[in-house]
């Protein structure tokens, strides 16, 4: 069996499963957020009763993160709905925007978007927060009401996005009927060259199969090249499995995975036991692709979908209006470090927005020092508009006052994960997906630029 099949077989209480089987699987964690949480709660109450209790209050994780730092009253109210439900159910893991469990969330537009407006419990973008808070464990099954839930596959678990109806059912029963997906195999060899990042790996893979080429399939990444990647790198790759239509992305378990998970579980007091899935010799794949990482170049996904792959060095004729770094895919500490490495001592030529994925990452950037400056100060000095309000922000558009949102038909290069028309705001805007390094070089040049042009000699 493949890694995905082994985890699903275990969760279904079966000795084995194969692609195409329909099995009832036991969930280990259900995650929901402010966009889908109220709808999921509504389904749960409608189907199980207004006084019903969730299947396990310790296995439901609620993380407001999408439409948070906006004056839109309906968006603010969504967070209050989550808080009311958490209080009613006694749910353990709720990463609220405010510290008052009986309060109401209101964004103060007068304070502006740059300075922190959240409390001490707020965790930022759900996918990055799940990992940081110790909710991503090898061998487990994670369901989330967000398509990029597959990011947790970096930790050797089956993680996939589901809709509100399915989530309402899981909330009440802890189970879900799943069709076992076929598995596509991506064997990674070699090591990345300077200026090339994990984002370039997944953009290359999506370009190979197309934005729908992995529809309802698992994407398994392994090989010596995968082992050489950091956990942040693996999260970037697994996150975008959905951009090829994938059901989930998954990596092997290794010492690096163990070190990350053990530390995060201990730090947060979350469940510390888990059972990783190891590879079998008789895996059956529906597709095989061997990729030499050393031969990759900085890559861009052009408008209007993530499958429109081109090399950055071929796109210098495309002038840009905006650059953006952030989201679960491109807002991690390591992403901002590569971004800052290229911007250091220079000045951006276009409007550039920076949105860290979590408050912990904000802290990293504001305390890590390069010589006499923090990384945060380096970015601000380069002209980047940095916000302390970690979250999804303009990655998926949002209300018109969302930080970094495109409210006009602009061209933006972004380290985010999706670029369908209207994704970051205006329906006639264009989004070009790239690595943080490519975004940084392009922000300096005002046009799409290969970051290798800015690497130190």
C-alpha positions as CSV (number, residue, x, y, z in Angstrom):
1,X,0.0,0.0,0.0
2,X,1.0,3.6,-0.5
3,X,1.4,6.0,2.5
4,X,-2.1,7.3,2.0
5,X,-3.6,3.8,1.7
6,X,-1.8,2.7,4.9
7,X,-3.1,5.6,6.9
8,X,-6.7,5.2,5.6
9,X,-6.6,1.4,6.2
10,X,-5.6,2.0,9.8
11,X,-8.2,4.6,10.3
12,X,-10.9,2.3,8.9
13,X,-9.8,-0.6,11.1
14,X,-8.9,-2.7,8.0
15,X,-5.8,-4.8,7.2
16,X,-5.6,-3.2,3.8
17,X,-7.4,-1.0,1.3
18,X,-6.8,-0.1,-2.3
19,X,-7.6,2.8,-4.6
20,X,-11.3,3.1,-5.3
21,X,-12.4,1.5,-2.0
22,X,-15.1,3.3,0.0
23,X,-14.3,3.1,3.7
24,X,-15.5,4.7,6.9
25,X,-12.5,6.3,8.6
26,X,-12.1,7.7,12.1
27,X,-10.9,11.3,12.3
28,X,-8.1,12.3,14.6
29,X,-8.7,16.0,14.2
30,X,-11.4,18.2,12.7
31,X,-10.3,21.8,12.0
32,X,-12.6,24.7,11.0
33,X,-12.3,28.4,10.8
34,X,-14.3,31.6,10.7
35,X,-15.5,31.3,7.0
36,X,-16.8,27.7,7.2
37,X,-17.2,27.3,11.0
38,X,-20.6,29.0,11.3
39,X,-21.9,26.9,8.4
40,X,-20.5,23.7,9.9
41,X,-22.0,24.5,13.3
42,X,-25.4,25.1,11.5
43,X,-25.2,21.7,9.8
44,X,-24.3,20.0,13.1
45,X,-27.2,21.5,15.0
46,X,-29.6,20.9,12.2
47,X,-28.7,17.2,11.9
48,X,-27.9,16.3,15.5
49,X,-30.1,18.7,17.4
50,X,-29.7,22.1,19.0
51,X,-28.6,20.5,22.3
52,X,-26.3,17.9,20.8
53,X,-22.7,17.5,21.9
54,X,-19.7,17.2,19.6
55,X,-18.1,13.8,19.3
56,X,-14.9,14.8,21.1
57,X,-14.3,18.3,22.4
58,X,-10.5,17.6,22.5
59,X,-10.3,16.7,18.8
60,X,-11.9,19.8,17.3
61,X,-9.6,22.7,16.6
62,X,-11.2,26.1,15.7
63,X,-8.9,28.8,14.3
64,X,-10.3,32.1,13.1
65,X,-8.0,33.4,10.4
66,X,-9.6,34.4,7.1
67,X,-11.8,37.5,7.3
68,X,-10.5,38.9,10.6
69,X,-8.8,42.3,10.3
70,X,-11.7,44.0,8.5
71,X,-14.4,46.4,9.7
72,X,-17.0,44.2,7.9
73,X,-19.5,43.5,10.7
74,X,-20.7,40.1,9.3
75,X,-17.0,38.9,9.2
76,X,-16.6,40.1,12.8
77,X,-19.8,38.3,13.8
78,X,-18.5,35.0,12.4
79,X,-15.8,35.0,15.1
80,X,-18.4,35.6,17.8
81,X,-20.4,32.6,16.5
82,X,-17.4,30.4,16.9
83,X,-16.8,31.7,20.4
84,X,-20.4,31.1,21.5
85,X,-20.2,27.5,20.2
86,X,-16.8,26.8,21.9
87,X,-18.2,28.0,25.2
88,X,-21.4,25.9,24.8
89,X,-19.4,22.8,23.9
90,X,-16.4,23.2,26.1
91,X,-14.1,22.8,23.1
92,X,-10.4,22.8,24.3
93,X,-8.6,24.2,21.3
94,X,-10.0,27.6,20.2
95,X,-7.5,30.2,19.1
96,X,-9.6,33.3,19.6
97,X,-8.8,36.8,18.2
98,X,-9.5,38.3,21.6
99,X,-8.7,37.2,25.1
100,X,-12.2,37.8,26.7
101,X,-14.2,34.6,26.4
102,X,-17.4,36.5,26.7
103,X,-16.4,39.5,24.5
104,X,-17.1,40.5,21.0
105,X,-14.6,40.9,18.2
106,X,-14.5,44.3,16.5
107,X,-11.7,45.5,14.2
108,X,-10.7,49.1,14.8
109,X,-10.1,50.6,11.3
110,X,-8.9,53.8,12.9
111,X,-5.9,52.0,14.3
112,X,-4.9,50.9,10.8
113,X,-3.8,47.6,9.4
114,X,-0.2,47.5,10.4
115,X,-0.2,47.5,14.2
116,X,-1.4,44.4,16.2
117,X,-5.0,44.2,17.1
118,X,-5.3,40.7,18.3
119,X,-5.1,39.1,21.7
120,X,-2.7,36.5,23.1
121,X,-4.6,33.4,22.0
122,X,-4.8,34.3,18.3
123,X,-2.8,31.8,16.2
124,X,-2.9,33.1,12.6
125,X,-3.4,31.1,9.4
126,X,-5.0,27.8,10.3
127,X,-2.6,25.5,8.3
128,X,0.5,27.1,9.8
129,X,-1.1,27.3,13.2
130,X,-2.1,23.6,13.3
131,X,1.6,22.7,12.9
132,X,2.9,25.3,15.4
133,X,0.3,24.4,18.0
134,X,1.0,20.6,17.9
135,X,-2.1,19.4,16.0
136,X,-0.3,17.7,13.0
137,X,0.9,14.2,13.9
138,X,2.3,11.4,11.6
139,X,-0.1,8.6,10.7
140,X,-3.2,10.5,11.7
141,X,-6.3,11.7,9.8
142,X,-6.9,15.4,9.7
143,X,-10.1,16.9,8.1
144,X,-10.4,20.6,7.7
145,X,-13.0,22.9,6.2
146,X,-10.4,24.5,3.9
147,X,-8.9,23.2,0.7
148,X,-5.3,23.8,1.8
149,X,-5.7,21.5,4.8
150,X,-3.5,19.1,2.7
151,X,-0.5,21.1,3.9
152,X,-0.4,18.9,7.0
153,X,0.6,16.0,4.7
154,X,4.2,17.3,5.2
155,X,4.0,15.6,8.6
156,X,3.2,12.1,7.2
157,X,-0.5,12.3,7.8
158,X,-3.6,12.1,5.7
159,X,-4.9,15.6,5.6
160,X,-7.6,16.9,3.3
161,X,-10.2,19.6,2.9
162,X,-13.9,18.9,3.3
163,X,-17.2,20.9,2.9
164,X,-19.4,22.1,5.7
165,X,-21.9,19.2,5.4
166,X,-19.1,16.6,5.8
167,X,-17.6,18.6,8.6
168,X,-20.9,18.8,10.4
169,X,-21.2,15.0,10.2
170,X,-17.6,14.6,11.5
171,X,-18.3,17.0,14.3
172,X,-21.2,14.8,15.4
173,X,-19.7,11.3,14.8
174,X,-15.9,11.6,14.4
175,X,-16.2,9.5,11.1
176,X,-16.4,10.1,7.4
177,X,-16.9,7.9,4.3
178,X,-13.9,8.3,2.1
179,X,-13.1,7.0,-1.3
180,X,-9.4,5.8,-1.2
181,X,-7.6,7.9,-3.8
182,X,-5.1,6.7,-6.4
183,X,-1.6,7.8,-5.7
184,X,0.8,9.8,-8.0
185,X,4.4,9.3,-7.1
186,X,6.9,12.2,-7.2
187,X,10.4,11.0,-6.5
188,X,12.7,13.9,-5.7
189,X,16.4,13.6,-6.1
190,X,19.4,16.0,-5.8
191,X,19.4,19.4,-4.0
192,X,18.1,22.8,-4.8
193,X,20.5,25.4,-6.2
194,X,20.8,28.9,-4.8
195,X,17.8,31.1,-5.7
196,X,15.5,28.1,-6.1
197,X,13.0,27.2,-3.4
198,X,10.3,24.7,-2.5
199,X,7.7,26.8,-4.3
200,X,9.5,26.2,-7.5
201,X,9.3,22.4,-6.9
202,X,5.6,22.3,-6.6
203,X,5.0,24.8,-9.4
204,X,7.1,22.6,-11.6
205,X,5.1,19.5,-10.6
206,X,1.7,21.2,-11.1
207,X,3.0,22.4,-14.5
208,X,3.8,18.8,-15.4
209,X,0.3,17.4,-14.7
210,X,-1.9,20.5,-15.1
211,X,-4.1,22.2,-12.5
212,X,-6.6,19.3,-12.7
213,X,-4.2,16.5,-13.5
214,X,-4.3,15.1,-10.0
215,X,-8.0,15.4,-9.4
216,X,-9.0,13.2,-6.4
217,X,-5.5,11.7,-6.2
218,X,-2.9,11.5,-3.5
219,X,0.5,13.1,-4.3
220,X,3.3,11.2,-2.6
221,X,6.7,13.0,-2.4
222,X,9.7,11.0,-1.3
223,X,13.3,10.2,-2.3
224,X,16.7,11.6,-1.2
225,X,15.7,15.1,-2.5
226,X,12.6,15.1,-0.2
227,X,14.7,14.2,2.8
228,X,16.9,17.2,2.1
229,X,14.0,19.6,2.4
230,X,13.1,21.5,5.6
231,X,9.7,21.0,7.2
232,X,8.7,24.5,5.9
233,X,9.7,23.3,2.4
234,X,7.6,20.2,2.7
235,X,4.6,22.2,4.0
236,X,4.8,24.5,0.9
237,X,4.8,21.5,-1.4
238,X,2.0,19.6,0.4
239,X,-0.1,22.7,0.6
240,X,-0.4,23.1,-3.1
241,X,-1.3,19.5,-3.9
242,X,-4.9,20.8,-4.2
243,X,-3.8,23.2,-6.9
244,X,-3.4,20.2,-9.1
245,X,-6.8,18.9,-8.0
246,X,-5.2,16.5,-5.5
247,X,-7.1,15.0,-2.6
248,X,-4.0,15.2,-0.4
249,X,-0.2,15.5,-0.5
250,X,2.0,13.4,1.7
251,X,5.7,13.0,2.7
252,X,7.6,10.2,4.4
253,X,8.3,10.3,8.1
254,X,11.9,10.9,9.1
255,X,14.0,12.2,12.0
256,X,13.3,15.8,10.9
257,X,9.5,15.1,11.1
258,X,9.9,13.5,14.5
259,X,11.9,16.4,15.9
260,X,9.4,19.0,14.7
261,X,6.3,17.2,15.9
262,X,7.8,16.1,19.2
263,X,8.9,19.6,20.0
264,X,5.6,21.2,19.1
265,X,3.5,18.7,21.0
266,X,5.6,19.2,24.1
267,X,5.6,22.9,23.8
268,X,1.8,23.1,23.5
269,X,0.8,20.2,25.7
270,X,-1.0,18.5,22.9
271,X,-1.2,14.7,22.3
272,X,2.3,13.4,22.0
273,X,1.8,9.9,20.8
274,X,1.5,8.9,17.1
275,X,2.2,6.0,14.8
276,X,3.9,7.0,11.5
277,X,3.2,5.3,8.2
278,X,6.2,3.7,6.5
279,X,6.6,2.9,2.8
280,X,5.9,-0.6,1.5
281,X,7.8,-2.3,-1.3
282,X,4.7,-3.2,-3.2
283,X,3.3,0.3,-3.6
284,X,1.0,0.8,-6.7
285,X,1.1,4.2,-8.3
286,X,-1.0,5.6,-11.1
287,X,1.7,8.0,-12.2
288,X,5.5,8.3,-11.7
289,X,7.7,11.3,-12.0
290,X,11.4,11.6,-11.1
291,X,12.6,15.1,-10.5
292,X,16.2,16.2,-10.1
293,X,16.0,19.3,-7.9
294,X,19.4,20.5,-8.9
295,X,18.1,21.2,-12.4
296,X,15.1,23.3,-11.4
297,X,15.1,27.0,-12.1
298,X,12.9,29.8,-10.5
299,X,9.4,29.2,-11.8
300,X,6.2,31.2,-12.1
301,X,2.6,30.2,-12.5
302,X,1.0,32.7,-14.8
303,X,-2.6,33.9,-14.9
304,X,-5.2,32.4,-14.8
305,X,-4.4,29.1,-13.0
306,X,-1.5,27.4,-11.1
307,X,-0.8,25.1,-14.0
308,X,0.5,27.9,-16.3
309,X,4.2,27.2,-15.7
310,X,6.9,29.3,-17.1
311,X,10.5,30.1,-16.1
312,X,11.0,33.5,-14.3
313,X,13.8,34.4,-16.7
314,X,11.4,34.2,-19.6
315,X,8.9,36.6,-18.2
316,X,10.9,39.9,-17.9
317,X,8.6,41.6,-20.3
318,X,5.7,41.4,-17.7
319,X,5.5,44.7,-15.7
320,X,4.0,44.5,-12.3
321,X,1.9,46.8,-10.1
322,X,2.2,44.9,-6.8
323,X,4.2,42.3,-4.9
324,X,2.8,40.2,-2.0
325,X,4.4,37.7,0.4
326,X,2.3,35.8,2.9
327,X,-0.3,33.1,3.5
328,X,0.2,29.5,4.7
329,X,2.3,28.8,1.6
330,X,4.5,31.8,1.6
331,X,4.3,33.5,5.0
332,X,6.6,31.2,7.1
333,X,9.7,32.5,8.8
334,X,12.0,30.8,6.3
335,X,10.0,32.4,3.4
336,X,10.5,35.9,4.9
337,X,14.2,35.2,5.5
338,X,14.8,34.4,1.8
339,X,12.7,37.4,0.9
340,X,14.8,39.7,3.2
341,X,18.1,38.3,1.9
342,X,17.4,39.6,-1.6
343,X,15.8,42.9,-0.4
344,X,18.4,43.8,2.2
345,X,20.0,47.2,1.5
346,X,17.7,47.8,-1.5
347,X,14.4,49.5,-2.2
348,X,11.3,48.0,-3.8
349,X,10.0,49.6,-7.0
350,X,6.3,48.7,-6.6
351,X,3.8,48.5,-3.7
352,X,4.9,45.4,-1.7
353,X,2.9,43.8,1.1
354,X,4.1,41.4,3.8
355,X,1.7,39.3,5.9
356,X,3.3,36.7,8.2
357,X,1.3,33.6,8.6
358,X,1.3,33.5,12.4
359,X,2.0,35.8,15.4
360,X,5.0,33.6,16.2
361,X,6.5,34.4,12.8
362,X,5.9,38.1,13.5
363,X,7.9,37.6,16.7
364,X,10.7,35.8,14.8
365,X,11.1,38.6,12.3
366,X,11.0,41.3,14.9
367,X,13.6,39.7,17.2
368,X,16.0,38.0,14.8
369,X,18.9,40.4,14.0
370,X,21.2,40.6,11.0
371,X,24.0,42.9,12.2
372,X,22.4,46.0,13.6
373,X,18.8,45.5,12.2
374,X,16.0,43.0,12.8
375,X,14.7,41.2,9.8
376,X,11.5,43.2,10.2
377,X,13.4,46.5,10.1
378,X,15.3,45.4,7.0
379,X,12.0,44.7,5.2
380,X,10.4,48.0,6.3
381,X,13.6,49.9,5.2
382,X,13.2,48.3,1.8
383,X,9.7,49.7,1.5
384,X,7.7,46.6,2.3
385,X,4.4,47.3,4.1
386,X,4.6,44.8,7.0
387,X,1.5,44.0,9.1
388,X,1.6,42.6,12.6
389,X,-1.8,41.2,12.1
390,X,-1.0,37.7,10.9
391,X,-3.7,36.0,8.8
392,X,-4.9,35.1,5.4
393,X,-5.4,38.8,4.4
394,X,-5.5,39.3,0.6
395,X,-4.6,35.7,-0.3
396,X,-8.3,35.1,-1.0
397,X,-9.5,38.6,-1.6
398,X,-11.9,39.2,1.3
399,X,-13.8,42.5,2.1
400,X,-12.6,45.6,0.3
401,X,-10.7,46.9,3.4
402,X,-8.5,43.7,3.6
403,X,-4.8,44.5,3.8
404,X,-3.1,44.1,0.4
405,X,-6.4,43.3,-1.5
406,X,-6.4,44.3,-5.1
407,X,-9.4,46.6,-5.6
408,X,-8.4,47.5,-9.2
409,X,-7.3,45.4,-12.2
410,X,-3.6,45.2,-11.2
411,X,-0.9,42.7,-11.9
412,X,0.6,41.1,-8.8
413,X,3.4,38.6,-8.2
414,X,2.6,36.7,-5.0
415,X,4.1,34.0,-2.8
416,X,0.5,32.7,-2.1
417,X,-1.0,29.5,-3.5
418,X,-3.8,30.2,-5.9
419,X,-4.3,32.6,-8.8
420,X,-7.7,32.0,-10.4
421,X,-9.4,35.2,-11.6
422,X,-10.6,37.3,-8.7
423,X,-8.7,35.3,-6.1
424,X,-6.9,38.3,-4.6
425,X,-9.7,40.8,-5.2
426,X,-10.7,42.5,-8.4
427,X,-12.0,40.0,-11.0
428,X,-9.8,41.6,-13.7
429,X,-6.6,41.5,-11.7
430,X,-3.9,39.1,-12.6
431,X,-1.8,37.1,-10.1
432,X,1.5,35.4,-10.8
433,X,2.6,32.8,-8.3
434,X,6.2,32.5,-7.4
435,X,8.7,31.8,-4.6
436,X,9.5,34.4,-2.0
437,X,12.9,34.9,-3.6
438,X,11.3,35.5,-7.0
439,X,8.7,37.8,-5.5
440,X,11.5,39.8,-3.8
441,X,13.5,40.2,-7.0
442,X,10.4,41.2,-9.0
443,X,9.5,43.8,-6.4
444,X,12.9,45.4,-6.8
445,X,12.7,45.4,-10.6
446,X,9.0,46.2,-11.0
447,X,8.7,43.3,-13.4
448,X,9.0,39.5,-13.2
449,X,12.6,38.8,-12.5
450,X,14.8,35.7,-11.9
451,X,16.1,36.1,-8.3
452,X,19.5,34.7,-9.3
453,X,20.2,38.1,-10.7
454,X,20.2,39.5,-7.1
455,X,22.2,36.7,-5.4
456,X,25.6,37.7,-3.9
457,X,28.5,36.9,-6.2
